[in-house]
Amino acid sequence: MTEPAAVRIEPWGEGDLPLLEALLGDPAMMEHLGGPESPEKIRARQSRYEPADSGMFRIVDVASGEGVGSVGYWPRRWRGGEINEVGWSVLPAFQGRGIARAATELLIEVARAETDRRFLHAFPSVGNPPSNALCRRLGFTLLGACEVEYPPGSRLEVNDWRLDLSR
């Protein structure tokens, strides 16, 4: 068993645009999410992430102090109820080290403390084995495959994973 990655999560900030560009502007990084976002969309997203209450965090490698990804949660209406959705992204050079798992575990604790919503959902593409495996390892329950609109105007087949935050 590998030792958990040494990471911390910090609220997203004004200086994090280059990290966001690396995460969302790279075709390989966005393969399972409809392709890279335009520079304009990335800048708009950066503006939404900057407020302290956005629920978005940068993942920091403790050893280097370098920003290596993002993790966050946000409110969403889903099947007639209110849930929180979680998402994560780790730069290719840092993947396979347990960083997404460690950061998402930290984020789950933040969500438990900050939200009154019972469920946290993740919606990885059915064609993204690493993200689906991460959901399983984190204790999410697979509710099944479904279709969502993402990005707007496109249909994406995803798995609906749910974590009960009351546990």
GULO-950889 format. One record per residue: residue in one letter; x, z, y of N, C-alpha, C, O in turn. Coordinates in nm, 4 decimals. Layout:
// residues N
ATOM, type, n_px, n_pz, n_py, ca_px, ca_pz, ca_py, c_px, c_pz, c_py, o_px, o_pz, o_py
ATOM, A, X, Z, Y, X, Z, Y, X, Z, Y, X, Z, Y
...
//
This chain:
// residues 167
ATOM, type, n_px, n_pz, n_py, ca_px, ca_pz, ca_py, c_px, c_pz, c_py, o_px, o_pz, o_py
ATOM, M, 0.0856, 0.0000, -0.1193, 0.0000, 0.0000, 0.0000, 0.0891, 0.0000, 0.1242, 0.1828, 0.0792, 0.1345
ATOM, T, 0.0595, -0.0879, 0.2165, 0.1372, -0.0954, 0.3402, 0.0930, 0.0134, 0.4368, -0.0237, 0.0526, 0.4407
ATOM, E, 0.1892, 0.0607, 0.5142, 0.1604, 0.1614, 0.6151, 0.0792, 0.0966, 0.7273, 0.1058, -0.0181, 0.7634
ATOM, P, -0.0196, 0.1677, 0.7833, -0.0991, 0.1100, 0.8918, -0.0123, 0.0695, 1.0105, 0.0877, 0.1343, 1.0414
ATOM, A, -0.0525, -0.0384, 1.0760, 0.0196, -0.0862, 1.1937, 0.0115, 0.0181, 1.3045, -0.0908, 0.0845, 1.3216
ATOM, A, 0.1192, 0.0315, 1.3785, 0.1225, 0.1243, 1.4914, 0.0779, 0.0491, 1.6165, 0.1560, -0.0212, 1.6805
ATOM, V, -0.0506, 0.0662, 1.6492, -0.1064, 0.0019, 1.7673, -0.1871, 0.1029, 1.8457, -0.2246, 0.2088, 1.7954
ATOM, R, -0.2125, 0.0675, 1.9693, -0.3066, 0.1417, 2.0512, -0.3956, 0.0377, 2.1193, -0.3598, -0.0798, 2.1279
ATOM, I, -0.5093, 0.0811, 2.1665, -0.5944, -0.0091, 2.2433, -0.6059, 0.0459, 2.3843, -0.6180, 0.1666, 2.4056
ATOM, E, -0.6016, -0.0454, 2.4796, -0.6094, -0.0111, 2.6217, -0.7188, -0.0939, 2.6847, -0.7373, -0.2096, 2.6470
ATOM, P, -0.7927, -0.0378, 2.7807, -0.8949, -0.1184, 2.8475, -0.8358, -0.2483, 2.9023, -0.7241, -0.2504, 2.9541
ATOM, W, -0.9120, -0.3550, 2.8897, -0.8689, -0.4858, 2.9392, -0.8424, -0.4742, 3.0876, -0.9141, -0.4025, 3.1573
ATOM, G, -0.7403, -0.5435, 3.1383, -0.7046, -0.5308, 3.2784, -0.6805, -0.6636, 3.3476, -0.6834, -0.7703, 3.2862
ATOM, E, -0.6568, -0.6536, 3.4766, -0.6356, -0.7714, 3.5608, -0.5185, -0.8571, 3.5141, -0.5239, -0.9794, 3.5267
ATOM, G, -0.4137, -0.7965, 3.4611, -0.2955, -0.8714, 3.4210, -0.3018, -0.9308, 3.2817, -0.2008, -0.9804, 3.2317
ATOM, D, -0.4183, -0.9271, 3.2176, -0.4281, -0.9706, 3.0785, -0.4716, -1.1159, 3.0595, -0.4953, -1.1582, 2.9463
ATOM, L, -0.4825, -1.1929, 3.1675, -0.5223, -1.3331, 3.1555, -0.4276, -1.4131, 3.0646, -0.4771, -1.4904, 2.9826
ATOM, P, -0.2947, -1.3991, 3.0743, -0.2079, -1.4763, 2.9846, -0.2344, -1.4473, 2.8357, -0.2274, -1.5381, 2.7529
ATOM, L, -0.2643, -1.3227, 2.8023, -0.2972, -1.2890, 2.6640, -0.4273, -1.3571, 2.6233, -0.4370, -1.4121, 2.5136
ATOM, L, -0.5266, -1.3537, 2.7104, -0.6546, -1.4166, 2.6810, -0.6380, -1.5679, 2.6647, -0.7002, -1.6285, 2.5774
ATOM, E, -0.5550, -1.6278, 2.7478, -0.5281, -1.7726, 2.7354, -0.4642, -1.8040, 2.6008, -0.4987, -1.9037, 2.5374
ATOM, A, -0.3716, -1.7199, 2.5570, -0.3062, -1.7411, 2.4276, -0.4045, -1.7244, 2.3122, -0.3939, -1.7942, 2.2113
ATOM, L, -0.4993, -1.6331, 2.3261, -0.5965, -1.6072, 2.2196, -0.7059, -1.7134, 2.2144, -0.7416, -1.7603, 2.1064
ATOM, L, -0.7591, -1.7513, 2.3298, -0.8765, -1.8379, 2.3325, -0.8474, -1.9842, 2.3631, -0.9343, -2.0698, 2.3458
ATOM, G, -0.7269, -2.0132, 2.4080, -0.6925, -2.1515, 2.4413, -0.6200, -2.2242, 2.3297, -0.5918, -2.3434, 2.3419
ATOM, D, -0.5898, -2.1557, 2.2228, -0.5138, -2.2114, 2.1104, -0.6099, -2.2644, 2.0041, -0.6908, -2.1880, 1.9515
ATOM, P, -0.6027, -2.3942, 1.9714, -0.6932, -2.4493, 1.8697, -0.6854, -2.3762, 1.7351, -0.7882, -2.3581, 1.6698
ATOM, A, -0.5678, -2.3346, 1.6932, -0.5547, -2.2641, 1.5648, -0.6253, -2.1279, 1.5706, -0.6890, -2.0866, 1.4737
ATOM, M, -0.6138, -2.0596, 1.6829, -0.6780, -1.9285, 1.6975, -0.8307, -1.9415, 1.7002, -0.9016, -1.8505, 1.6573
ATOM, M, -0.8801, -2.0527, 1.7497, -1.0242, -2.0694, 1.7676, -1.0869, -2.1595, 1.6608, -1.1994, -2.2070, 1.6764
ATOM, E, -1.0131, -2.1819, 1.5530, -1.0594, -2.2707, 1.4453, -1.1967, -2.2307, 1.3924, -1.2795, -2.3176, 1.3650
ATOM, H, -1.2220, -2.1027, 1.3778, -1.3478, -2.0547, 1.3200, -1.4530, -2.0212, 1.4255, -1.5591, -1.9678, 1.3933
ATOM, L, -1.4230, -2.0527, 1.5519, -1.5143, -2.0177, 1.6609, -1.5472, -2.1367, 1.7494, -1.5733, -2.1203, 1.8686
ATOM, G, -1.5462, -2.2554, 1.6925, -1.5895, -2.3724, 1.7677, -1.4832, -2.4395, 1.8517, -1.5161, -2.5280, 1.9308
ATOM, G, -1.3573, -2.4018, 1.8384, -1.2494, -2.4662, 1.9130, -1.2104, -2.3891, 2.0376, -1.2782, -2.2943, 2.0771
ATOM, P, -1.0998, -2.4307, 2.0996, -1.0478, -2.3580, 2.2167, -1.1437, -2.3642, 2.3350, -1.2180, -2.4607, 2.3528
ATOM, E, -1.1397, -2.2581, 2.4150, -1.2194, -2.2553, 2.5370, -1.1426, -2.3244, 2.6495, -1.0196, -2.3297, 2.6477
ATOM, S, -1.2148, -2.3761, 2.7455, -1.1527, -2.4405, 2.8610, -1.0880, -2.3344, 2.9498, -1.1260, -2.2175, 2.9444
ATOM, P, -0.9899, -2.3749, 3.0319, -0.9292, -2.2780, 3.1252, -1.0329, -2.2103, 3.2155, -1.0193, -2.0923, 3.2478
ATOM, E, -1.1360, -2.2844, 3.2558, -1.2397, -2.2274, 3.3416, -1.3177, -2.1181, 3.2675, -1.3440, -2.0113, 3.3228
ATOM, K, -1.3541, -2.1462, 3.1422, -1.4285, -2.0467, 3.0643, -1.3427, -1.9233, 3.0367, -1.3935, -1.8112, 3.0360
ATOM, I, -1.2146, -1.9436, 3.0143, -1.1250, -1.8303, 2.9888, -1.1142, -1.7427, 3.1135, -1.1171, -1.6201, 3.1036
ATOM, R, -1.1017, -1.8054, 3.2311, -1.0951, -1.7267, 3.3554, -1.2256, -1.6504, 3.3795, -1.2230, -1.5357, 3.4242
ATOM, A, -1.3390, -1.7134, 3.3502, -1.4680, -1.6456, 3.3668, -1.4778, -1.5266, 3.2699, -1.5267, -1.4196, 3.3064
ATOM, R, -1.4310, -1.5467, 3.1476, -1.4329, -1.4382, 3.0484, -1.3422, -1.3243, 3.0954, -1.3780, -1.2072, 3.0828
ATOM, Q, -1.2250, -1.3585, 3.1493, -1.1326, -1.2576, 3.2015, -1.2040, -1.1711, 3.3053, -1.1893, -1.0489, 3.3046
ATOM, S, -1.2805, -1.2330, 3.3937, -1.3542, -1.1579, 3.4963, -1.4568, -1.0639, 3.4345, -1.4780, -0.9537, 3.4850
ATOM, R, -1.5213, -1.1067, 3.3248, -1.6194, -1.0201, 3.2567, -1.5506, -0.9055, 3.1832, -1.6085, -0.7977, 3.1696
ATOM, Y, -1.4297, -0.9266, 3.1364, -1.3569, -0.8246, 3.0601, -1.2939, -0.7166, 3.1483, -1.2725, -0.6045, 3.1024
ATOM, E, -1.2640, -0.7490, 3.2741, -1.1893, -0.6573, 3.3606, -1.2593, -0.5264, 3.3959, -1.1911, -0.4244, 3.4058
ATOM, P, -1.3915, -0.5228, 3.4154, -1.4532, -0.3939, 3.4502, -1.4292, -0.2883, 3.3423, -1.4278, -0.3189, 3.2230
ATOM, A, -1.4107, -0.1657, 3.3852, -1.3768, -0.0565, 3.2930, -1.4807, -0.0358, 3.1839, -1.4475, 0.0121, 3.0755
ATOM, D, -1.6065, -0.0714, 3.2110, -1.7125, -0.0501, 3.1121, -1.7444, -0.1760, 3.0305, -1.8518, -0.1850, 2.9709
ATOM, S, -1.6537, -0.2720, 3.0272, -1.6803, -0.3990, 2.9572, -1.6801, -0.3842, 2.8053, -1.7365, -0.4684, 2.7355
ATOM, G, -1.6179, -0.2794, 2.7532, -1.6080, -0.2637, 2.6084, -1.4955, -0.3448, 2.5468, -1.4821, -0.3497, 2.4245
ATOM, M, -1.4147, -0.4084, 2.6300, -1.3056, -0.4928, 2.5807, -1.1708, -0.4230, 2.6004, -1.1457, -0.3582, 2.7020
ATOM, F, -1.0857, -0.4390, 2.4997, -0.9549, -0.3740, 2.4984, -0.8477, -0.4729, 2.4546, -0.8724, -0.5636, 2.3752
ATOM, R, -0.7296, -0.4527, 2.5083, -0.6163, -0.5283, 2.4563, -0.5500, -0.4428, 2.3500, -0.5439, -0.3203, 2.3601
ATOM, I, -0.5006, -0.5109, 2.2484, -0.4302, -0.4430, 2.1398, -0.2826, -0.4444, 2.1757, -0.2258, -0.5495, 2.2051
ATOM, V, -0.2213, -0.3270, 2.1731, -0.0804, -0.3140, 2.2113, 0.0005, -0.2701, 2.0894, -0.0335, -0.1717, 2.0237
ATOM, D, 0.1071, -0.3434, 2.0599, 0.2025, -0.3042, 1.9563, 0.2843, -0.1884, 2.0126, 0.3534, -0.2036, 2.1134
ATOM, V, 0.2763, -0.0732, 1.9475, 0.3415, 0.0467, 2.0001, 0.4926, 0.0281, 2.0102, 0.5532, 0.0695, 2.1090
ATOM, A, 0.5534, -0.0330, 1.9104, 0.6999, -0.0473, 1.9085, 0.7521, -0.1285, 2.0266, 0.8522, -0.0915, 2.0879
ATOM, S, 0.6845, -0.2398, 2.0590, 0.7342, -0.3282, 2.1645, 0.6633, -0.3095, 2.2979, 0.7159, -0.3493, 2.4018
ATOM, G, 0.5438, -0.2492, 2.2964, 0.4645, -0.2368, 2.4182, 0.3947, -0.3667, 2.4552, 0.3328, -0.3760, 2.5613
ATOM, E, 0.4041, -0.4667, 2.3687, 0.3512, -0.5999, 2.3950, 0.2022, -0.6084, 2.3594, 0.1582, -0.5522, 2.2592
ATOM, G, 0.1261, -0.6788, 2.4420, -0.0123, -0.7084, 2.4102, -0.0158, -0.8151, 2.3018, 0.0403, -0.9233, 2.3191
ATOM, V, -0.0818, -0.7849, 2.1891, -0.0785, -0.8770, 2.0745, -0.2170, -0.9250, 2.0331, -0.2299, -1.0013, 1.9373
ATOM, G, -0.3206, -0.8812, 2.1042, -0.4549, -0.9254, 2.0683, -0.5607, -0.8555, 2.1499, -0.5317, -0.7846, 2.2463
ATOM, S, -0.6853, -0.8773, 2.1084, -0.7991, -0.8137, 2.1754, -0.8952, -0.7610, 2.0705, -0.8999, -0.8092, 1.9574
ATOM, V, -0.9711, -0.6612, 2.1110, -1.0773, -0.6054, 2.0278, -1.1814, -0.5498, 2.1239, -1.1472, -0.4981, 2.2303
ATOM, G, -1.3071, -0.5605, 2.0866, -1.4094, -0.5084, 2.1759, -1.5459, -0.5076, 2.1108, -1.5653, -0.5574, 1.9999
ATOM, Y, -1.6400, -0.4495, 2.1833, -1.7786, -0.4488, 2.1384, -1.8690, -0.4666, 2.2593, -1.8323, -0.4323, 2.3716
ATOM, W, -1.9875, -0.5208, 2.2346, -2.0808, -0.5509, 2.3415, -2.2230, -0.5451, 2.2855, -2.2438, -0.5652, 2.1659
ATOM, P, -2.3215, -0.5172, 2.3729, -2.4608, -0.5093, 2.3280, -2.5151, -0.6489, 2.2963, -2.4739, -0.7489, 2.3551
ATOM, R, -2.6083, -0.6517, 2.2021, -2.6690, -0.7785, 2.1633, -2.8067, -0.7510, 2.1023, -2.8256, -0.6528, 2.0306
ATOM, R, -2.9016, -0.8387, 2.1320, -3.0306, -0.8352, 2.0624, -3.0107, -0.9119, 1.9333, -2.9556, -1.0219, 1.9319
ATOM, W, -3.0571, -0.8510, 1.8244, -3.0406, -0.9159, 1.6943, -3.1595, -0.8828, 1.6066, -3.1852, -0.7664, 1.5758
ATOM, R, -3.2314, -0.9857, 1.5669, -3.3447, -0.9721, 1.4754, -3.4428, -0.8638, 1.5195, -3.4864, -0.7801, 1.4404
ATOM, G, -3.4758, -0.8683, 1.6480, -3.5769, -0.7793, 1.7021, -3.5277, -0.6417, 1.7413, -3.6082, -0.5582, 1.7826
ATOM, G, -3.3982, -0.6146, 1.7300, -3.3447, -0.4834, 1.7649, -3.2230, -0.4942, 1.8540, -3.1730, -0.6031, 1.8822
ATOM, E, -3.1775, -0.3802, 1.8967, -3.0574, -0.3721, 1.9802, -2.9411, -0.3244, 1.8939, -2.9494, -0.2202, 1.8289
ATOM, I, -2.8350, -0.4001, 1.8939, -2.7148, -0.3656, 1.8176, -2.5950, -0.3775, 1.9102, -2.6079, -0.4188, 2.0254
ATOM, N, -2.4806, -0.3417, 1.8597, -2.3541, -0.3756, 1.9238, -2.2815, -0.4701, 1.8292, -2.2821, -0.4512, 1.7076
ATOM, E, -2.2200, -0.5704, 1.8862, -2.1388, -0.6646, 1.8097, -1.9923, -0.6325, 1.8356, -1.9556, -0.5947, 1.9468
ATOM, V, -1.9092, -0.6471, 1.7341, -1.7660, -0.6228, 1.7469, -1.6915, -0.7526, 1.7178, -1.7350, -0.8339, 1.6362
ATOM, G, -1.5800, -0.7703, 1.7852, -1.4944, -0.8853, 1.7597, -1.3495, -0.8497, 1.7844, -1.3190, -0.7579, 1.8606
ATOM, W, -1.2602, -0.9231, 1.7195, -1.1169, -0.8981, 1.7330, -1.0427, -1.0297, 1.7231, -1.0949, -1.1281, 1.6707
ATOM, S, -0.9212, -1.0306, 1.7735, -0.8358, -1.1482, 1.7670, -0.6914, -1.1012, 1.7823, -0.6597, -1.0218, 1.8709
ATOM, V, -0.6046, -1.1513, 1.6950, -0.4629, -1.1135, 1.6974, -0.3789, -1.2404, 1.7018, -0.4034, -1.3347, 1.6265
ATOM, L, -0.2799, -1.2421, 1.7905, -0.1912, -1.3583, 1.8019, -0.1280, -1.3930, 1.6667, -0.0954, -1.3033, 1.5890
ATOM, P, -0.1106, -1.5224, 1.6382, -0.0568, -1.5645, 1.5076, 0.0731, -1.4953, 1.4672, 0.0895, -1.4615, 1.3499
ATOM, A, 0.1644, -1.4736, 1.5588, 0.2935, -1.4124, 1.5253, 0.2787, -1.2681, 1.4765, 0.3718, -1.2126, 1.4182
ATOM, F, 0.1617, -1.2072, 1.5001, 0.1402, -1.0665, 1.4630, 0.0369, -1.0496, 1.3518, 0.0069, -0.9372, 1.3116
ATOM, Q, -0.0165, -1.1589, 1.3030, -0.1170, -1.1509, 1.1968, -0.0528, -1.1115, 1.0640, 0.0667, -1.1320, 1.0422
ATOM, G, -0.1345, -1.0548, 0.9762, -0.0876, -1.0164, 0.8435, -0.0143, -0.8836, 0.8387, 0.0478, -0.8506, 0.7377
ATOM, R, -0.0207, -0.8073, 0.9464, 0.0495, -0.6784, 0.9543, -0.0456, -0.5590, 0.9599, -0.0015, -0.4450, 0.9751
ATOM, G, -0.1740, -0.5845, 0.9480, -0.2714, -0.4761, 0.9566, -0.3106, -0.4395, 1.0983, -0.3754, -0.3371, 1.1198
ATOM, I, -0.2726, -0.5210, 1.1949, -0.3003, -0.4906, 1.3358, -0.4496, -0.4972, 1.3652, -0.5035, -0.4085, 1.4316
ATOM, A, -0.5169, -0.6012, 1.3166, -0.6615, -0.6124, 1.3422, -0.7349, -0.4930, 1.2835, -0.8254, -0.4385, 1.3466
ATOM, R, -0.6966, -0.4523, 1.1636, -0.7632, -0.3382, 1.0999, -0.7407, -0.2104, 1.1800, -0.8356, -0.1375, 1.2090
ATOM, A, -0.6156, -0.1831, 1.2157, -0.5843, -0.0603, 1.2887, -0.6559, -0.0573, 1.4240, -0.7109, 0.0457, 1.4632
ATOM, A, -0.6551, -0.1698, 1.4946, -0.7187, -0.1744, 1.6266, -0.8703, -0.1619, 1.6154, -0.9336, -0.0956, 1.6976
ATOM, T, -0.9284, -0.2252, 1.5140, -1.0736, -0.2176, 1.4985, -1.1162, -0.0779, 1.4558, -1.2233, -0.0316, 1.4951
ATOM, E, -1.0350, -0.0102, 1.3764, -1.0644, 0.1300, 1.3433, -1.0683, 0.2150, 1.4701, -1.1560, 0.3000, 1.4853
ATOM, L, -0.9739, 0.1922, 1.5607, -0.9730, 0.2655, 1.6881, -1.0968, 0.2320, 1.7706, -1.1584, 0.3197, 1.8312
ATOM, L, -1.1321, 0.1040, 1.7720, -1.2484, 0.0591, 1.8476, -1.3770, 0.1198, 1.7921, -1.4657, 0.1571, 1.8689
ATOM, I, -1.3880, 0.1299, 1.6611, -1.5074, 0.1894, 1.5996, -1.5252, 0.3332, 1.6490, -1.6374, 0.3758, 1.6768
ATOM, E, -1.4158, 0.4075, 1.6599, -1.4256, 0.5453, 1.7108, -1.4695, 0.5468, 1.8572, -1.5465, 0.6339, 1.8975
ATOM, V, -1.4216, 0.4517, 1.9365, -1.4658, 0.4413, 2.0757, -1.6157, 0.4129, 2.0800, -1.6894, 0.4765, 2.1553
ATOM, A, -1.6601, 0.3178, 1.9996, -1.8026, 0.2822, 1.9977, -1.8880, 0.4006, 1.9539, -1.9947, 0.4242, 2.0105
ATOM, R, -1.8426, 0.4743, 1.8551, -1.9184, 0.5933, 1.8104, -1.9365, 0.6927, 1.9254, -2.0425, 0.7536, 1.9398
ATOM, A, -1.8331, 0.7083, 2.0058, -1.8373, 0.8049, 2.1159, -1.9162, 0.7536, 2.2367, -1.9754, 0.8329, 2.3099
ATOM, E, -1.9173, 0.6238, 2.2576, -1.9740, 0.5690, 2.3810, -2.1166, 0.5166, 2.3698, -2.1868, 0.5104, 2.4707
ATOM, T, -2.1609, 0.4794, 2.2522, -2.2902, 0.4125, 2.2429, -2.3921, 0.4970, 2.1682, -2.3576, 0.5805, 2.0846
ATOM, D, -2.5177, 0.4729, 2.2006, -2.6241, 0.5400, 2.1268, -2.6877, 0.4450, 2.0253, -2.7827, 0.4822, 1.9565
ATOM, R, -2.6366, 0.3250, 2.0159, -2.6866, 0.2312, 1.9160, -2.6306, 0.2678, 1.7797, -2.5135, 0.3036, 1.7669
ATOM, R, -2.7144, 0.2586, 1.6788, -2.6760, 0.3033, 1.5455, -2.5824, 0.2053, 1.4745, -2.4926, 0.2462, 1.4010
ATOM, F, -2.6042, 0.0759, 1.4973, -2.5315, -0.0228, 1.4174, -2.4327, -0.1054, 1.4986, -2.4557, -0.1399, 1.6145
ATOM, L, -2.3235, -0.1347, 1.4330, -2.2210, -0.2240, 1.4851, -2.2152, -0.3413, 1.3874, -2.1978, -0.3213, 1.2672
ATOM, H, -2.2297, -0.4620, 1.4382, -2.2279, -0.5813, 1.3534, -2.1060, -0.6661, 1.3847, -2.0593, -0.6710, 1.4986
ATOM, A, -2.0557, -0.7322, 1.2831, -1.9504, -0.8330, 1.2975, -2.0055, -0.9616, 1.2373, -2.0770, -0.9581, 1.1371
ATOM, F, -1.9723, -1.0745, 1.2980, -2.0248, -1.2035, 1.2552, -1.9120, -1.3051, 1.2338, -1.9072, -1.4063, 1.3038
ATOM, P, -1.8220, -1.2804, 1.1392, -1.7163, -1.3792, 1.1159, -1.7723, -1.5041, 1.0471, -1.8686, -1.4971, 0.9709
ATOM, S, -1.7109, -1.6157, 1.0755, -1.7481, -1.7411, 1.0097, -1.7373, -1.7240, 0.8583, -1.6469, -1.6562, 0.8094
ATOM, V, -1.8297, -1.7856, 0.7843, -1.8216, -1.7763, 0.6388, -1.6917, -1.8380, 0.5874, -1.6467, -1.8052, 0.4776
ATOM, G, -1.6312, -1.9271, 0.6660, -1.5063, -1.9917, 0.6269, -1.3819, -1.9193, 0.6742, -1.2740, -1.9785, 0.6779
ATOM, N, -1.3946, -1.7919, 0.7107, -1.2813, -1.7143, 0.7601, -1.2561, -1.5956, 0.6662, -1.2964, -1.4832, 0.6963
ATOM, P, -1.1890, -1.6206, 0.5516, -1.1675, -1.5130, 0.4541, -1.0987, -1.3887, 0.5101, -1.1403, -1.2783, 0.4752
ATOM, P, -0.9950, -1.3998, 0.5956, -0.9311, -1.2764, 0.6439, -1.0259, -1.1850, 0.7225, -1.0221, -1.0633, 0.7047
ATOM, S, -1.1100, -1.2414, 0.8082, -1.2014, -1.1582, 0.8866, -1.3106, -1.0978, 0.7999, -1.3516, -0.9838, 0.8219
ATOM, N, -1.3580, -1.1734, 0.7016, -1.4575, -1.1184, 0.6099, -1.3980, -1.0060, 0.5257, -1.4637, -0.9047, 0.5020
ATOM, A, -1.2744, -1.0236, 0.4807, -1.2075, -0.9183, 0.4033, -1.1870, -0.7939, 0.4891, -1.1998, -0.6818, 0.4398
ATOM, L, -1.1554, -0.8128, 0.6170, -1.1379, -0.6990, 0.7072, -1.2680, -0.6198, 0.7194, -1.2665, -0.4968, 0.7159
ATOM, C, -1.3786, -0.6888, 0.7336, -1.5080, -0.6193, 0.7420, -1.5295, -0.5339, 0.6176, -1.5717, -0.4186, 0.6274
ATOM, R, -1.5009, -0.5896, 0.5024, -1.5176, -0.5162, 0.3761, -1.4282, -0.3925, 0.3751, -1.4735, -0.2837, 0.3397
ATOM, R, -1.3009, -0.4086, 0.4139, -1.2065, -0.2960, 0.4130, -1.2459, -0.1866, 0.5120, -1.2168, -0.0690, 0.4900
ATOM, L, -1.3115, -0.2250, 0.6199, -1.3522, -0.1273, 0.7209, -1.4822, -0.0558, 0.6852, -1.5263, 0.0327, 0.7586
ATOM, G, -1.5436, -0.0932, 0.5737, -1.6648, -0.0252, 0.5303, -1.7944, -0.0870, 0.5784, -1.9004, -0.0261, 0.5635
ATOM, F, -1.7890, -0.2065, 0.6357, -1.9103, -0.2765, 0.6747, -1.9844, -0.3199, 0.5479, -1.9226, -0.3413, 0.4436
ATOM, T, -2.1155, -0.3327, 0.5573, -2.1987, -0.3810, 0.4480, -2.2384, -0.5253, 0.4772, -2.2866, -0.5556, 0.5864
ATOM, L, -2.2184, -0.6138, 0.3808, -2.2558, -0.7541, 0.3975, -2.4065, -0.7668, 0.3818, -2.4621, -0.7365, 0.2762
ATOM, L, -2.4724, -0.8126, 0.4894, -2.6170, -0.8334, 0.4846, -2.6513, -0.9756, 0.4430, -2.7642, -1.0022, 0.4018
ATOM, G, -2.5551, -1.0679, 0.4530, -2.5788, -1.2056, 0.4112, -2.5329, -1.3056, 0.5148, -2.4936, -1.2700, 0.6259
ATOM, A, -2.5390, -1.4314, 0.4756, -2.5009, -1.5408, 0.5647, -2.6197, -1.5777, 0.6527, -2.7353, -1.5641, 0.6127
ATOM, C, -2.5891, -1.6244, 0.7725, -2.6927, -1.6699, 0.8645, -2.6299, -1.7691, 0.9619, -2.5082, -1.7872, 0.9649
ATOM, E, -2.7143, -1.8316, 1.0399, -2.6666, -1.9270, 1.1381, -2.6844, -1.8674, 1.2777, -2.7891, -1.8105, 1.3087
ATOM, V, -2.5818, -1.8809, 1.3613, -2.5901, -1.8360, 1.5004, -2.5491, -1.9511, 1.5906, -2.4882, -2.0484, 1.5460
ATOM, E, -2.5832, -1.9388, 1.7171, -2.5411, -2.0388, 1.8144, -2.4134, -1.9891, 1.8817, -2.4156, -1.8945, 1.9604
ATOM, Y, -2.3022, -2.0551, 1.8491, -2.1746, -2.0200, 1.9126, -2.0736, -2.1299, 1.8851, -2.0560, -2.1719, 1.7708
ATOM, P, -2.0078, -2.1761, 1.9894, -2.0399, -2.1520, 2.1308, -2.1770, -2.2102, 2.1640, -2.2352, -2.2828, 2.0834
ATOM, P, -2.2291, -2.1780, 2.2841, -2.3618, -2.2285, 2.3198, -2.3730, -2.3790, 2.2934, -2.2878, -2.4586, 2.3329
ATOM, G, -2.4815, -2.4136, 2.2253, -2.5048, -2.5538, 2.1914, -2.4542, -2.5938, 2.0541, -2.4807, -2.7052, 2.0089
ATOM, S, -2.3813, -2.5047, 1.9864, -2.3280, -2.5341, 1.8533, -2.3812, -2.4332, 1.7532, -2.4022, -2.3166, 1.7868
ATOM, R, -2.4026, -2.4772, 1.6317, -2.4471, -2.3890, 1.5252, -2.3260, -2.3494, 1.4423, -2.2407, -2.4329, 1.4125
ATOM, L, -2.3184, -2.2229, 1.4052, -2.2068, -2.1704, 1.3286, -2.2620, -2.0855, 1.2151, -2.3455, -1.9980, 1.2383
ATOM, E, -2.2166, -2.1102, 1.0928, -2.2592, -2.0279, 0.9807, -2.1652, -1.9085, 0.9700, -2.0437, -1.9235, 0.9572
ATOM, V, -2.2242, -1.7905, 0.9757, -2.1481, -1.6656, 0.9762, -2.2024, -1.5709, 0.8703, -2.3126, -1.5891, 0.8186
ATOM, N, -2.1236, -1.4709, 0.8396, -2.1711, -1.3583, 0.7594, -2.2080, -1.2465, 0.8549, -2.1362, -1.2200, 0.9513
ATOM, D, -2.3195, -1.1813, 0.8282, -2.3644, -1.0666, 0.9069, -2.3199, -0.9409, 0.8344, -2.3736, -0.9065, 0.7292
ATOM, W, -2.2215, -0.8727, 0.8914, -2.1703, -0.7461, 0.8374, -2.2185, -0.6342, 0.9278, -2.2173, -0.6492, 1.0500
ATOM, R, -2.2610, -0.5224, 0.8705, -2.3138, -0.4114, 0.9505, -2.2454, -0.2805, 0.9116, -2.2245, -0.2508, 0.7939
ATOM, L, -2.2114, -0.2034, 1.0155, -2.1544, -0.0701, 0.9974, -2.2471, 0.0301, 1.0624, -2.2860, 0.0133, 1.1780
ATOM, D, -2.2828, 0.1342, 0.9891, -2.3665, 0.2417, 1.0415, -2.2759, 0.3392, 1.1163, -2.1944, 0.4083, 1.0551
ATOM, L, -2.2903, 0.3444, 1.2485, -2.2056, 0.4315, 1.3300, -2.2433, 0.5779, 1.3191, -2.1682, 0.6639, 1.3651
ATOM, S, -2.3581, 0.6088, 1.2590, -2.3995, 0.7486, 1.2482, -2.3255, 0.8221, 1.1379, -2.3349, 0.9446, 1.1294
ATOM, R, -2.2530, 0.7520, 1.0540, -2.1795, 0.8161, 0.9428, -2.0589, 0.8898, 0.9929, -1.9858, 0.9493, 0.9138
//
